[in-house]
Amino acid sequence: MTLVALSLGSNSDPEHYLIAGLNALQAKFGALQISSVFESKPVGFTGANFLNLAVVIDTTDTLEELARYLKRLEDEHGRIRCEPRFSGRTLDIDILTYGDLCGIHAGIVLPREEVIENAHVLCPLAQLCGDWLHAPSGRTYAQLWDAYDKSRQPLWPVNFEWRGRQISARMTP
């Protein structure tokens, strides 16, 4: 079994698509570890805000099998692949880490480079896997989040329920 960290995001009916993504992941992989859900402005384009979270699964799938499954899952939930890279998404699922792999494997850079670039990826990952090591930097994800300039890309937790369980709650001032 391999522990894998995923990033899920949506800015098109995001609650619906994130719930659908979580349901599908649980049906295939069983128990999920889930971060809080965070809202943030889109990066690289103007559009509706995104909801993002991180999920950890345990799988026997190879990296290639997992990547194919996730692309199929995105497509089944309305993902349009001819859109520009920076555009809205119904469901976006990225492999952030796959076990201890580091470097390019099956055409996938691991850990995913945007982990250290974008708050909407790093914050939920640090919340869920803070003690995991980001091998390229030699620092944990919690350390990377602590050092991240949070003014670059503000994000905030939102109320989110899945299967009758509150995953996250909006912060009160």
C-alpha positions in Angstrom: 0.0 0.0 0.0 1.2 3.5 -0.8 0.1 6.7 0.9 -0.8 9.4 -1.6 -1.7 13.0 -1.0 -4.1 14.6 -3.5 -5.4 18.1 -4.0 -9.1 18.6 -4.9 -10.4 21.9 -6.2 -13.4 23.3 -7.9 -14.9 26.7 -8.8 -17.9 25.6 -10.7 -20.7 24.4 -8.3 -17.8 23.5 -6.0 -19.7 21.9 -3.2 -21.4 19.5 -5.5 -18.2 18.5 -7.4 -16.0 18.2 -4.3 -18.6 16.0 -2.6 -18.9 13.9 -5.8 -15.1 13.6 -5.9 -14.9 12.6 -2.2 -17.6 10.0 -2.7 -15.8 8.5 -5.7 -12.5 8.4 -3.9 -14.0 6.8 -0.9 -15.8 4.2 -3.0 -12.5 3.2 -4.7 -9.9 3.6 -1.9 -11.9 3.3 1.4 -11.2 5.6 4.3 -10.0 9.1 3.5 -8.0 11.5 5.5 -9.4 15.0 4.7 -8.2 18.5 5.4 -10.4 21.5 6.0 -11.9 23.1 2.9 -10.5 26.5 2.0 -11.8 29.2 -0.3 -9.4 31.3 -2.4 -9.3 33.6 -5.4 -8.3 31.9 -8.7 -4.6 32.0 -9.7 -3.7 33.1 -13.2 -7.2 34.2 -14.3 -10.3 36.1 -13.3 -13.3 34.0 -12.3 -15.3 32.5 -9.4 -13.4 31.6 -6.2 -12.2 28.1 -5.7 -12.8 25.7 -2.9 -9.8 23.4 -2.3 -8.8 20.6 0.1 -6.2 17.9 0.5 -7.0 14.2 0.8 -4.7 11.3 1.7 -5.5 7.8 0.3 -3.9 4.5 0.7 -3.7 2.6 -2.5 -2.3 -0.5 -4.3 -2.6 1.3 -7.7 0.6 2.1 -9.5 1.2 5.8 -10.1 0.2 5.3 -13.8 -3.1 3.6 -12.8 -3.9 6.2 -10.3 -3.2 9.1 -12.7 -5.5 7.4 -15.3 -8.3 6.9 -12.7 -8.1 10.5 -11.6 -8.3 11.9 -15.1 -11.3 9.6 -15.8 -12.9 10.8 -12.6 -12.4 14.5 -13.6 -13.8 13.8 -17.1 -16.9 12.0 -15.7 -17.6 15.2 -13.7 -17.5 17.6 -16.6 -13.8 18.5 -16.9 -13.1 20.1 -20.2 -9.5 19.5 -21.3 -9.4 22.0 -24.2 -9.7 25.0 -21.8 -6.6 27.1 -21.0 -4.4 25.8 -18.2 -5.6 28.7 -16.0 -9.4 28.5 -16.1 -12.4 27.3 -14.1 -12.8 23.7 -13.2 -15.7 21.5 -12.2 -13.3 19.0 -10.5 -9.6 19.2 -10.5 -7.6 16.4 -8.7 -3.8 16.5 -8.6 -1.4 14.0 -7.2 0.8 15.9 -4.8 2.8 13.1 -3.4 3.0 9.3 -4.1 4.8 7.5 -1.3 8.4 8.7 -1.1 8.8 9.2 -4.8 10.8 12.3 -5.8 11.5 13.5 -9.3 9.7 12.7 -12.6 7.9 9.4 -12.6 5.4 8.4 -15.3 5.6 12.0 -16.6 4.5 13.4 -13.2 6.7 15.6 -11.1 6.7 14.5 -7.5 6.2 16.1 -5.2 4.0 18.4 -7.4 5.8 21.7 -7.9 2.8 23.8 -7.0 2.8 22.5 -3.5 5.3 25.2 -2.6 4.0 27.8 -5.0 0.3 28.1 -4.1 -1.4 28.6 -0.7 -4.5 26.7 -1.7 -2.3 23.6 -2.1 0.2 24.0 0.6 -2.1 25.0 3.4 -4.5 22.0 3.3 -1.5 19.7 2.7 0.4 21.1 5.7 -2.8 20.7 7.8 -3.2 17.1 6.9 0.5 16.0 6.4 2.4 18.6 8.3 5.1 16.2 9.5 5.7 14.7 6.0 9.0 15.7 4.4 9.1 17.7 1.2 12.3 16.0 0.0 13.5 18.7 -2.5 13.6 21.4 0.3 14.5 19.1 3.2 11.6 20.7 5.2 8.3 19.4 6.4 5.1 20.7 4.9 4.3 22.4 8.2 7.6 24.2 8.1 7.0 25.3 4.5 3.6 26.6 5.4 5.0 28.5 8.4 7.5 30.2 6.2 5.0 30.9 3.3 4.1 34.5 2.7 0.4 34.2 3.4 -0.3 37.8 2.0 0.6 36.5 -1.5 -2.5 34.3 -1.8 -5.1 34.8 0.9 -7.4 31.8 1.7 -9.9 31.1 4.4 -11.7 28.0 5.8 -15.3 27.6 4.8 -18.3 25.6 6.2 -18.2 22.2 4.5 -20.0 19.0 5.3 -19.6 15.6 3.8 -21.7 12.6 4.6 -23.1 14.2 7.7 -19.7 15.2 9.1 -18.4 18.7 9.3 -15.1 18.8 7.5 -14.4 22.5 8.2 -16.0 25.6 9.6 -15.7 29.2 8.6 -13.5 31.1 11.1 -15.3 33.8 13.1 -13.6 37.1 13.6 
